[in-house]
């Protein structure tokens, strides 16, 4: 048997070896569907309560990502454009001016939309942190653009950089002021992802249990030896240094891995006291 890296992939190979590839494929697919639905529902809960202001399911953070792309594009154009302004007429410089103008307008609009989305309510700490991180590069950008404008008599790079720095600073400052003025609301939105994930865990356990029931029924229908499947899974897992429990039914490894991918992705949002506990065991922190 080929070397595998996870308990789920070992179990998939065991199912395939004993002629149950179709059952394994279906279980793998349904597990991914449960995983996707659980992640979407948790994020939907946060968005329903806090709009777009959280990095967990909100749209302000993607907007700031768009602003970063616009800023990078404008910076590249601004860096190249001055070298083409030494002639009396340069089509490339003309196009560069147009691109920079569009970039400035786009940047202002994106930041304005982000501020309107937030309003007078605090954004999450993650959104504020990202806004602060994208603000920092504007300072050297303004200095570099000012140097280029002075040497090549090309004002647009400096205008672009100064505008970007200004609107980014205003937006970030507004986010910071609102959070400082409303600390309780800020704490609530910061805790929202962990709460939404914990609220989703009981539903996830129910879905996992239903998958276990369904796979057991399918295996009985085809006359599979479940004990043999578990024995092979635990044996191969032991050979590869992976922990496994003989008490876990056939299909359990695939179910747990496939349905809990979103918890691995969103692990940083979970509370420290509960973030490392297995979902499938009692006392895993299902309370909101």
C-alpha positions as a Markdown table, in Angstrom:
| # | Residue | x | y | z |
|---|---|---|---|---|
| 1 | Unk | 0.0 | 0.0 | 0.0 |
| 2 | Unk | 1.3 | 3.5 | -0.9 |
| 3 | Unk | 2.4 | 5.7 | 2.0 |
| 4 | Unk | -0.2 | 8.1 | 3.1 |
| 5 | Unk | 0.0 | 11.2 | 5.3 |
| 6 | Unk | -3.3 | 11.4 | 7.1 |
| 7 | Unk | -5.6 | 9.0 | 8.9 |
| 8 | Unk | -8.4 | 9.8 | 6.5 |
| 9 | Unk | -6.3 | 9.0 | 3.4 |
| 10 | Unk | -5.3 | 5.7 | 5.1 |
| 11 | Unk | -8.9 | 4.8 | 5.6 |
| 12 | Unk | -9.8 | 5.8 | 2.1 |
| 13 | Unk | -7.1 | 3.4 | 0.8 |
| 14 | Unk | -8.4 | 0.6 | 3.1 |
| 15 | Unk | -12.0 | 1.0 | 1.8 |
| 16 | Unk | -10.6 | 0.9 | -1.8 |
| 17 | Unk | -8.5 | -2.2 | -1.1 |
| 18 | Unk | -11.6 | -4.1 | 0.1 |
| 19 | Unk | -13.8 | -3.0 | -2.8 |
| 20 | Unk | -15.7 | -0.1 | -1.2 |
| 21 | Unk | -14.3 | 2.7 | -3.3 |
| 22 | Unk | -17.7 | 4.0 | -4.2 |
| 23 | Unk | -18.7 | 4.3 | -0.5 |
| 24 | Unk | -15.5 | 6.1 | 0.3 |
| 25 | Unk | -15.9 | 8.5 | -2.6 |
| 26 | Unk | -19.4 | 9.4 | -1.5 |
| 27 | Unk | -18.4 | 9.8 | 2.1 |
| 28 | Unk | -15.5 | 12.0 | 1.1 |
| 29 | Unk | -17.8 | 14.2 | -1.0 |
| 30 | Unk | -20.5 | 14.5 | 1.6 |
| 31 | Unk | -17.9 | 15.3 | 4.3 |
| 32 | Unk | -16.6 | 18.2 | 2.2 |
| 33 | Unk | -20.2 | 19.4 | 1.7 |
| 34 | Unk | -20.8 | 19.4 | 5.5 |
| 35 | Unk | -17.5 | 21.2 | 5.9 |
| 36 | Unk | -18.4 | 23.9 | 3.4 |
| 37 | Unk | -21.9 | 24.4 | 4.8 |
| 38 | Unk | -20.7 | 24.7 | 8.4 |
| 39 | Unk | -18.1 | 27.3 | 7.5 |
| 40 | Unk | -20.7 | 29.3 | 5.5 |
| 41 | Unk | -23.2 | 29.1 | 8.2 |
| 42 | Unk | -20.8 | 30.3 | 10.9 |
| 43 | Unk | -19.7 | 33.2 | 8.8 |
| 44 | Unk | -23.4 | 34.0 | 7.9 |
| 45 | Unk | -24.2 | 34.2 | 11.6 |
| 46 | Unk | -21.5 | 36.8 | 12.2 |
| 47 | Unk | -22.5 | 38.8 | 9.1 |
| 48 | Unk | -26.2 | 38.7 | 10.2 |
| 49 | Unk | -25.2 | 40.3 | 13.5 |
| 50 | Unk | -22.5 | 42.6 | 12.6 |
| 51 | Unk | -22.9 | 43.3 | 8.9 |
| 52 | Unk | -19.6 | 43.7 | 7.0 |
| 53 | Unk | -17.5 | 44.9 | 10.0 |
| 54 | Unk | -15.9 | 41.6 | 11.0 |
| 55 | Unk | -13.0 | 39.9 | 9.1 |
| 56 | Unk | -15.0 | 36.7 | 9.6 |
| 57 | Unk | -17.5 | 36.8 | 6.8 |
| 58 | Unk | -17.6 | 40.6 | 6.3 |
| 59 | Unk | -16.7 | 42.4 | 3.1 |
| 60 | Unk | -14.7 | 45.4 | 4.4 |
| 61 | Unk | -11.6 | 43.3 | 4.6 |
| 62 | Unk | -11.8 | 42.2 | 0.9 |
| 63 | Unk | -12.4 | 45.8 | 0.0 |
| 64 | Unk | -9.2 | 46.8 | 1.7 |
| 65 | Unk | -7.5 | 44.0 | -0.3 |
| 66 | Unk | -8.9 | 45.6 | -3.4 |
| 67 | Unk | -7.5 | 49.0 | -2.2 |
| 68 | Unk | -4.1 | 47.4 | -1.7 |
| 69 | Unk | -4.1 | 46.0 | -5.3 |
| 70 | Unk | -5.1 | 49.5 | -6.6 |
| 71 | Unk | -2.3 | 51.1 | -4.6 |
| 72 | Unk | 0.3 | 48.6 | -5.8 |
| 73 | Unk | -0.8 | 49.1 | -9.4 |
| 74 | Unk | -0.6 | 52.9 | -9.1 |
| 75 | Unk | 2.7 | 52.7 | -7.4 |
| 76 | Unk | 4.2 | 50.7 | -10.3 |
| 77 | Unk | 2.8 | 53.0 | -12.9 |
| 78 | Unk | 4.0 | 56.0 | -10.9 |
| 79 | Unk | 7.5 | 54.6 | -10.7 |
| 80 | Unk | 7.7 | 53.9 | -14.5 |
| 81 | Unk | 5.9 | 57.0 | -15.8 |
| 82 | Unk | 8.5 | 59.7 | -14.9 |
| 83 | Unk | 11.1 | 58.1 | -17.1 |
| 84 | Unk | 9.0 | 58.8 | -20.2 |
| 85 | Unk | 8.4 | 62.5 | -19.6 |
| 86 | Unk | 11.6 | 63.9 | -21.0 |
| 87 | Unk | 10.2 | 64.3 | -24.5 |
| 88 | Unk | 7.7 | 67.0 | -25.5 |
| 89 | Unk | 5.0 | 64.5 | -26.2 |
| 90 | Unk | 4.9 | 61.0 | -24.8 |
| 91 | Unk | 1.8 | 58.8 | -25.4 |
| 92 | Unk | 3.1 | 56.4 | -22.7 |
| 93 | Unk | 3.2 | 59.3 | -20.2 |
| 94 | Unk | -0.3 | 60.3 | -21.2 |
| 95 | Unk | -1.6 | 56.8 | -20.6 |
| 96 | Unk | 0.2 | 56.7 | -17.3 |
| 97 | Unk | -1.4 | 59.9 | -16.2 |
| 98 | Unk | -4.8 | 58.5 | -17.1 |
| 99 | Unk | -4.1 | 55.3 | -15.2 |
| 100 | Unk | -2.9 | 57.2 | -12.1 |
| 101 | Unk | -6.0 | 59.4 | -12.2 |
| 102 | Unk | -8.3 | 56.4 | -12.4 |
| 103 | Unk | -6.3 | 54.7 | -9.6 |
| 104 | Unk | -6.7 | 57.8 | -7.3 |
| 105 | Unk | -10.4 | 57.9 | -7.9 |
| 106 | Unk | -10.8 | 54.2 | -7.4 |
| 107 | Unk | -8.8 | 54.3 | -4.2 |
| 108 | Unk | -10.8 | 57.1 | -2.7 |
| 109 | Unk | -14.1 | 55.3 | -3.6 |
| 110 | Unk | -13.0 | 52.0 | -2.2 |
| 111 | Unk | -12.0 | 53.6 | 1.1 |
| 112 | Unk | -15.1 | 55.7 | 1.2 |
| 113 | Unk | -17.3 | 52.6 | 0.7 |
| 114 | Unk | -15.4 | 50.8 | 3.6 |
| 115 | Unk | -16.1 | 53.8 | 5.9 |
| 116 | Unk | -19.7 | 53.9 | 4.9 |
| 117 | Unk | -20.1 | 50.2 | 5.6 |
| 118 | Unk | -18.6 | 50.6 | 9.1 |
| 119 | Unk | -20.5 | 53.8 | 9.9 |
| 120 | Unk | -20.3 | 54.8 | 13.5 |
| 121 | Unk | -20.0 | 51.1 | 14.7 |
| 122 | Unk | -16.6 | 49.5 | 15.5 |
| 123 | Unk | -14.9 | 47.2 | 13.1 |
| 124 | Unk | -13.2 | 44.1 | 14.4 |
| 125 | Unk | -9.6 | 44.1 | 15.5 |
| 126 | Unk | -8.6 | 42.1 | 12.5 |
| 127 | Unk | -10.0 | 44.7 | 10.1 |
| 128 | Unk | -8.3 | 47.5 | 12.0 |
| 129 | Unk | -5.0 | 45.6 | 12.0 |
| 130 | Unk | -5.2 | 45.0 | 8.3 |
| 131 | Unk | -6.0 | 48.7 | 7.6 |
| 132 | Unk | -3.0 | 49.7 | 9.7 |
| 133 | Unk | -0.7 | 47.3 | 7.9 |
| 134 | Unk | -1.7 | 48.6 | 4.5 |
| 135 | Unk | -1.3 | 52.2 | 5.7 |
| 136 | Unk | 2.4 | 51.8 | 6.6 |
| 137 | Unk | 3.7 | 51.4 | 3.0 |
| 138 | Unk | 2.1 | 54.7 | 1.9 |
| 139 | Unk | 4.7 | 56.7 | 3.9 |
| 140 | Unk | 7.8 | 55.6 | 1.9 |
| 141 | Unk | 5.6 | 55.7 | -1.2 |
| 142 | Unk | 4.8 | 59.4 | -0.7 |
| 143 | Unk | 8.5 | 60.1 | -0.2 |
| 144 | Unk | 9.6 | 58.2 | -3.3 |
| 145 | Unk | 6.8 | 59.8 | -5.4 |
| 146 | Unk | 7.8 | 63.2 | -4.2 |
| 147 | Unk | 11.4 | 62.6 | -5.2 |
| 148 | Unk | 10.3 | 61.3 | -8.6 |
| 149 | Unk | 8.0 | 64.3 | -9.1 |
| 150 | Unk | 10.8 | 66.8 | -8.3 |
| 151 | Unk | 13.3 | 65.2 | -10.7 |
| 152 | Unk | 11.0 | 64.6 | -13.6 |
| 153 | Unk | 8.4 | 67.4 | -13.2 |
| 154 | Unk | 5.8 | 64.7 | -13.0 |
| 155 | Unk | 3.2 | 65.6 | -10.4 |
| 156 | Unk | 0.8 | 62.6 | -10.7 |
| 157 | Unk | 2.9 | 60.0 | -8.9 |
| 158 | Unk | 3.1 | 62.4 | -5.9 |
| 159 | Unk | -0.6 | 63.2 | -6.1 |
| 160 | Unk | -1.5 | 59.6 | -6.2 |
| 161 | Unk | 0.7 | 58.6 | -3.3 |
| 162 | Unk | -0.3 | 61.6 | -1.2 |
| 163 | Unk | -4.0 | 60.9 | -1.8 |
| 164 | Unk | -3.6 | 57.2 | -1.0 |
| 165 | Unk | -1.8 | 58.0 | 2.2 |
| 166 | Unk | -4.3 | 60.6 | 3.2 |
| 167 | Unk | -7.5 | 58.6 | 2.6 |
| 168 | Unk | -5.9 | 55.5 | 4.2 |
| 169 | Unk | -4.9 | 57.5 | 7.2 |
| 170 | Unk | -8.4 | 59.0 | 7.6 |
| 171 | Unk | -10.1 | 55.6 | 7.3 |
| 172 | Unk | -7.7 | 53.9 | 9.7 |
| 173 | Unk | -8.0 | 56.8 | 12.1 |
| 174 | Unk | -11.8 | 56.6 | 12.0 |
| 175 | Unk | -11.8 | 52.9 | 12.6 |
| 176 | Unk | -9.5 | 53.4 | 15.6 |
| 177 | Unk | -11.5 | 56.3 | 17.1 |
| 178 | Unk | -14.8 | 54.4 | 16.9 |
| 179 | Unk | -13.3 | 51.3 | 18.6 |
| 180 | Unk | -11.8 | 53.5 | 21.4 |
| 181 | Unk | -15.1 | 55.3 | 21.9 |
| 182 | Unk | -17.1 | 52.0 | 22.0 |
| 183 | Unk | -14.9 | 49.4 | 23.7 |
| 184 | Unk | -17.8 | 47.1 | 24.7 |
| 185 | Unk | -19.1 | 46.9 | 21.2 |
| 186 | Unk | -15.5 | 46.4 | 19.9 |
| 187 | Unk | -15.0 | 43.5 | 22.3 |
| 188 | Unk | -18.3 | 41.9 | 21.2 |
| 189 | Unk | -17.4 | 42.0 | 17.5 |
| 190 | Unk | -14.0 | 40.6 | 18.3 |
| 191 | Unk | -15.5 | 37.7 | 20.1 |
| 192 | Unk | -18.2 | 37.1 | 17.5 |
| 193 | Unk | -16.3 | 34.6 | 15.3 |
| 194 | Unk | -15.5 | 32.3 | 18.3 |
| 195 | Unk | -19.1 | 32.5 | 19.4 |
| 196 | Unk | -20.4 | 31.6 | 15.9 |
| 197 | Unk | -18.1 | 28.7 | 15.6 |
| 198 | Unk | -19.1 | 27.3 | 19.0 |
| 199 | Unk | -22.7 | 27.7 | 18.1 |
| 200 | Unk | -22.1 | 25.7 | 14.9 |
| 201 | Unk | -20.4 | 22.8 | 16.6 |
| 202 | Unk | -23.6 | 21.0 | 17.8 |
| 203 | Unk | -24.9 | 21.1 | 14.3 |
| 204 | Unk | -21.6 | 19.8 | 13.0 |
| 205 | Unk | -21.7 | 16.9 | 15.5 |
| 206 | Unk | -25.2 | 16.0 | 14.3 |
| 207 | Unk | -24.1 | 16.0 | 10.7 |
| 208 | Unk | -21.1 | 13.8 | 11.6 |
| 209 | Unk | -23.3 | 11.4 | 13.4 |
| 210 | Unk | -25.7 | 11.2 | 10.5 |
| 211 | Unk | -22.7 | 10.4 | 8.2 |
| 212 | Unk | -21.6 | 7.6 | 10.6 |
| 213 | Unk | -25.1 | 6.1 | 10.5 |
| 214 | Unk | -25.3 | 6.3 | 6.7 |
| 215 | Unk | -21.9 | 4.8 | 6.1 |
| 216 | Unk | -22.6 | 1.9 | 8.5 |
| 217 | Unk | -25.8 | 1.2 | 6.7 |
| 218 | Unk | -24.1 | 1.2 | 3.3 |
| 219 | Unk | -21.4 | -1.1 | 4.6 |
| 220 | Unk | -24.1 | -3.5 | 6.0 |
| 221 | Unk | -25.9 | -3.4 | 2.7 |
| 222 | Unk | -22.8 | -4.6 | 0.8 |
| 223 | Unk | -21.9 | -7.2 | 3.4 |
| 224 | Unk | -18.7 | -5.4 | 4.4 |
| 225 | Unk | -16.7 | -6.6 | 7.4 |
| 226 | Unk | -16.5 | -3.3 | 9.4 |
| 227 | Unk | -14.2 | -4.8 | 12.1 |
| 228 | Unk | -11.7 | -5.8 | 9.4 |
| 229 | Unk | -11.8 | -2.3 | 7.9 |
| 230 | Unk | -11.1 | -0.8 | 11.4 |
| 231 | Unk | -8.4 | -3.3 | 12.1 |
| 232 | Unk | -6.6 | -2.5 | 8.8 |
| 233 | Unk | -7.0 | 1.2 | 9.4 |
| 234 | Unk | -5.5 | 1.1 | 12.9 |
| 235 | Unk | -2.7 | -1.3 | 11.7 |
| 236 | Unk | -1.6 | 0.9 | 8.8 |
| 237 | Unk | -1.9 | 4.0 | 11.0 |
| 238 | Unk | 0.3 | 2.5 | 13.6 |
| 239 | Unk | 2.9 | 1.6 | 11.0 |
| 240 | Unk | 3.0 | 5.2 | 9.9 |
| 241 | Unk | 3.2 | 6.6 | 13.4 |
| 242 | Unk | -0.4 | 8.0 | 13.4 |
| 243 | Unk | -2.7 | 7.8 | 16.4 |
| 244 | Unk | -5.9 | 5.9 | 15.9 |
| 245 | Unk | -8.6 | 4.3 | 18.0 |
| 246 | Unk | -10.1 | 0.9 | 17.4 |
| 247 | Unk | -13.3 | 2.1 | 19.0 |
| 248 | Unk | -13.9 | 4.6 | 16.1 |
| 249 | Unk | -16.2 | 3.0 | 13.6 |
| 250 | Unk | -15.3 | 2.5 | 9.9 |
| 251 | Unk | -15.5 | 5.8 | 8.0 |
| 252 | Unk | -14.9 | 7.9 | 11.2 |
| 253 | Unk | -11.5 | 9.1 | 10.1 |
| 254 | Unk | -12.7 | 10.4 | 6.8 |
| 255 | Unk | -15.8 | 11.9 | 8.4 |
| 256 | Unk | -13.8 | 13.8 | 11.0 |
| 257 | Unk | -11.1 | 15.1 | 8.7 |
| 258 | Unk | -13.4 | 16.1 | 5.8 |
| 259 | Unk | -16.0 | 17.8 | 8.0 |
| 260 | Unk | -13.5 | 19.7 | 10.2 |
| 261 | Unk | -11.3 | 21.3 | 7.6 |
| 262 | Unk | -13.0 | 24.7 | 8.3 |
| 263 | Unk | -12.1 | 24.4 | 11.9 |
| 264 | Unk | -8.5 | 24.1 | 11.0 |
| 265 | Unk | -8.8 | 27.1 | 8.7 |
| 266 | Unk | -10.6 | 29.1 | 11.3 |
| 267 | Unk | -8.6 | 27.9 | 14.3 |
| 268 | Unk | -7.2 | 31.4 | 15.1 |
| 269 | Unk | -10.8 | 32.6 | 15.7 |
| 270 | Unk | -11.6 | 30.0 | 18.4 |
| 271 | Unk | -11.3 | 30.7 | 22.1 |
| 272 | Unk | -8.0 | 29.5 | 23.6 |
| 273 | Unk | -9.8 | 27.3 | 26.1 |
| 274 | Unk | -11.7 | 25.4 | 23.5 |
| 275 | Unk | -9.8 | 25.8 | 20.3 |
| 276 | Unk | -7.6 | 22.6 | 20.7 |
| 277 | Unk | -10.4 | 20.2 | 21.8 |
| 278 | Unk | -11.6 | 17.6 | 19.4 |
| 279 | Unk | -15.1 | 18.2 | 18.0 |
| 280 | Unk | -16.3 | 14.7 | 18.3 |
| 281 | Unk | -15.7 | 14.3 | 22.1 |
| 282 | Unk | -17.9 | 15.4 | 24.9 |
| 283 | Unk | -17.2 | 18.7 | 26.5 |
| 284 | Unk | -15.8 | 20.3 | 23.3 |
| 285 | Unk | -17.4 | 23.6 | 24.1 |
| 286 | Unk | -20.7 | 23.5 | 22.2 |
| 287 | Unk | -22.2 | 26.3 | 24.2 |
| 288 | Unk | -22.3 | 29.7 | 22.6 |
